[in-house]
C-alpha cells in the first residue's frame, strides 16, 4: 500500500420484464461479490480501464437524471458498455424505464445487475429466505434488492450519445491541483516532493510524492497524488476514518484501505477528466498484485466488504470534491495523450 511501510427482488415480487433472466432468486450480495471476484481473478478492475474511463465511471440514468453511486458505479464501470463507434456510453436504465420513454431493448441483450439498499422497519418479522440479503449492522437494518439495467448501446430509439467536452491537459491539471490545494489550505495537509516513492504518513499528516518530472504522464502523476489524497481522508481533521488501518503492518485492514483508495482515486480521476493508457493500467496492476489476492480473499470471506468499500470510497471522493468547485471544461487535447516530459 502507499501508506508508509510500507435489486434482489424476491421471486413473488419480480416483475414480468425480469423473466429474460434466470428466474431463481438471486442473493444480491453474493452476486455482486462473484462478479468482482471473477474480474479481479482476471486482473480486471473497473477503476483502472484503458479507455475513456471518465465516461464509464460516471454512469447515470437518463430517465431520472440521477447518477449511479457506490458499488453500482463500480459494477457499471466494470461492465463498460462499449458502443459500436468505439465510445463508452454511460447511460443505463431498466427495461421498464426504457419502455416508458418509447425506447426498446435489443433482442437478446443481457442486462447488468445492480443493487439498492432498502431500509427495513426494526420490528419487521424476519423472512429466513432473505436472511443473506439482509446485512447486520449497528445502524438501521436494510435489505439489498437487485435490478437489471441495460446500457445505452443496447437501447433502440435512444438519442445518440452526445460526446462530453474533453478537458485539455491544462484543465485536468487545474482540476486535480484544485483538490490538492484545497486539502492544503483548508485542512492543513502537507504535500512534499522528492525521492522515488509515493505515500501518506497518518501520524504526521503528510503526503510524499516524487517530482512531477519523474512520472511518465499527466495521468500517472495526478492519479498517484489523488490516490494519496484519498488515504489522507482518514485523518481526524477530515473524515476521521479511524477504522481504516489495523494494528499491524501489512494486515487485512491495510489491504482494504488500499481498495477504498483505489476506488476513490478512480472517481476523482474521472471527475478531473483523466483517462488511462494500457501501459499505465498494466504497471498499476503489477504494483498491486499482492493486494489483488488480498481483495479476492476478503470478498470471498465477507461478500459485503466490496459493497462497504465502494460506499466509503464514494463518501471520500464526495468530501474531496466538495473542497474545490469544478471548473467548466472546454475542448482540448485529452490528458492521457500528453506527457509531462514533453
N, C-alpha and C positions, 0 to 999 in steps of 0.2 A: 504494500500500500504506500501511498505517498505521504503518510504521516512519518515523523522522524523515527527510524529504526532501520527504523525501517525504511337472459338474465335468468339463474336456472329456474324456469317455470316448472312447477310440479305438473306431472302429466295431465291431471284432470283440469288444469287451468291453461294448458298450452293452446295457443291459437291455431286455427287451421292452416295458416300460412307457414307454420313451422313444420308441417308434415314433409317438406322437402328434405328434412334432416332425419337422423335416427330418432325414432320415437321413444327410445329408452331414456329414463330420467338421467340427466347429466348432473354430476356433482360439480358445481361451479368452481370451487377452489381447486379440486384435483384436475379439472380440465385445463385451467389456467396454468397450473404447475407443470402438467405434462407438456403443454405447448412450449413453455420456456425451457424446460429441461431438454427437450428434443432440439431446440435451437442452439442452446449452449453446448450440447454434445457435438454439434456440427460446427462449432466455433462461429455461430451467427448471433449477433446481438443487435437488437432494434435501435440501440443508442449509438451504434457506430456503423453506418451504412455508406458504401461508396457511390452515392449519388446525391441528388439534392435533398438531403435529409431535413433541411429546414422546411420543406413542404410536407414530407411524410411524418415528421414529428409534430406537426400542427394539425392533427386530424380534427375535423369539425362536421357537424350535421347541418347540411344546407336547408333542411326543412324547419329546424328550430333555431339555427344561427348560433348554436352553442358548441363550444369545443369539447373534445373528449379529454379527460384528465386521468391522472394516476395510472393504474395498471392498464386501463383501456388505451391510453396514449402509447404505452409500450407495446401492447398486443397489436394495435393497428400499425404502428411503426414497423413491427416485425413482419407483418403481412405485406407491407409495401404498397401494392396496388399500382403497378406499372401500366400505363395506358399504351395504346398501340403506337402513339407517336413518340414514345420514349419519356414522356413526362410522368411525374408522380401525381396522382390525383389524391388530394387529401380529404375528399368528401365521402362520407359514409352515412348510411341510413338503413332502416329496417325495410322489409318488403312492404309492409302496410304504409309506411311513410312515403315510399316511392309511389305506390298506387294512389295515395291521397292527392298527389300532385299531377296525376295523369301520366306518370312515367311507368316503365316496366322493367323487370329484371330479365337479363338474357337467359334464354333457356339453358338449363344445365349449370348455371352459375352457382358456385358454392359460397355460402355466407361465412363470415368470420365471427367467432364467438367473442362477446364482450360481457362484462358483468356490471351489476348495480347493487349497491348496498341498500337494503330496505329495513328501516327501523322497526323493531318489534315492541309491543307492549310488554312491560316487565312481568306482568302476571299471565301472559299468554300461555296456554297449555302446550307443552312441547309435543311436536309430532316426530316420533322416533325415525320416521322415514327420511326426514330432512335434517337430522341431527348434525351430519357432517357439513352441511351448508350453513350452519349457524355458529360462527366463531364465538368463543367465550372470551370476553374482555371485562375490564373493570368499568367500562363505560356502558352506555345503553346497548342492550343486545340487538343484533341485527342479523338479517339473513341475506345471502348473496343470491340474486337471481341472474339468470343468463339470458342473453338475447343474441340473435344473429343479425349482423349488419352486412350490407353489400357496398363495395367500393364504387365510386362514380364511374369507373371504367366498365362496370358490369350493368349499368343502368341505361335503358333505352329511353330516349327523349330528353335526357338531362342536358341542359345547355352546356356547350363546351367549356372546359376549364379555362379560366382567364389567368394567364401567367402573371404571377405577382412581380412587382418591380424587383430586380436583382440588385442587391446593395453593392456598392463599389468597395474596393479594399479600404478606402479611407473611412467610409461609413461603418464598415464592420469594425475597424479599429476604434472608432469613436464610440460605438455602442458598447463594445467589450470594455474599453477603458472607462466608460462612464460607470459601469458596475463596480470596477475595481477602485476607481477614485471615490465613489460614494462609500465604499467599505472603509477606506482610509479616513475620509473626512468625517463621516457620520458615526462610525463605530470605533475609530482609532486603531484599526488593524494596520500592522506594519508589513510592508512588502519590500523585500530586498532582492537584489540581483547579484549573481556571482556563482562560481562553482559549476558543477555539471549535474546537479540533482535538483528535483523539484519536490518540495514537501511543506507541510504545515506543522508547526510546533504549538500544540494547545497550551502548554504551560507558559509560554512566552507570547502567545497570540501573534505569531509572525509567520508569513509565507516567504519561503526562499525559492527563487526561480533562477535558472541560467539566464544570461543576457539574451535579448531577442535575436541577435545575430547568430546565436548557436543553434537556432531552430531552422528547419528546412522550409517552413512555410508560415503564412499568417495563421492558418488553421492550427498548426502544431503549437505555436506559442500561446494563442488565446484559449485554445481548448484546455491546455495544461493549466493556465492561470485560473480559468473558471472552475476547473476541477478542484484546485486547491481552495478556491473561494467557497466552494460547496462544503468542503471539510470545515472551513472556518465558521460556518453557521452553528457548529456545536458549542461555541463559547457562550458563557453565561450572559455576555453583553448582547448576544444576538438571539438565537432560538433556544439556547440553554439545553442542548440535547445531551444531557448527562449520561444517558443510556448508550450513547454512540460507541464507546470503547469499553473493552473488557479490561481486566486487571493485568493480563499477561501479554507480552509481545507475540504477535502472530496468531492470536486465538480467533475464535469464530466471530467475535464482535468486530475485530478489525476487518475481516472479510466482508461482513455485511455493511460496515460503514463505507467500504470501497464501492460496494454495489449501489448504495444510495448516492454517493458522489458521482458515480458513472452516469446514472440516470439523470441526476440534477444537471450535470455539466452538459449533457446532450440537449436538454431543454434550453439551457442558457445559450448554447451554440446555435440552436435553431432560431432563437429569438434575435440573435445577433446577425444571422444570415450566413453563418459559417457552413461550409459543406466539406466533406472529407474526400480523400483520394484513396484508391485501393491500397497504395503503399502505406499510407498513414493507418488505415484500418489493420493491415497485417502486422505492422510494427506494434500497434496498440495491443493486439491480441497476444503477441509474443511476450509483451511486458506483463500481461495479466494472466498468463497460462495457469499459474498456481491458483489464482483467485477463481478462475472458471470452475475448477474442480471443487473448490470450497462452496461456491454458489450452488452447484448442482447437488452436492451432498446436503446442504442446508435445506434447499427447496424440496428435495425428496423426503427429508425427515419432517419438515414443517412447511407444508404447502402454502400456508398463509404468509410465509416470510416474504415472498416476492410481492404480494399484494401490499403488505405493510411497507416494504422498502420503496415501492413506487409512490405510495401515498405521501411518505415523508419527503421523497425527492421532489415531488410537486410542491410541497409546502416550502422546502428550502429554496427552490427556484423562484417561487412567488415572492418570498421575502427579499431575495437579492434583486429581482427585477423592480420591485417597488421602491428600492432605494434610489434608482435612477430612471427618469422618464424616458420612454423610447422616442427617438427622433423619427422624422418622416424619411422613408427611404426613396432614393431616386435610382434611375437606371445606371448601371456601371459594370465594370468587369467583376465577375464572380471572385470572391476572395480565395477560393480553393485553386484558382488558376494562376495566382500570383505568388511569388516567393519573396520572403524578407531579404534574401541575399541579393535580389536584383537591384 
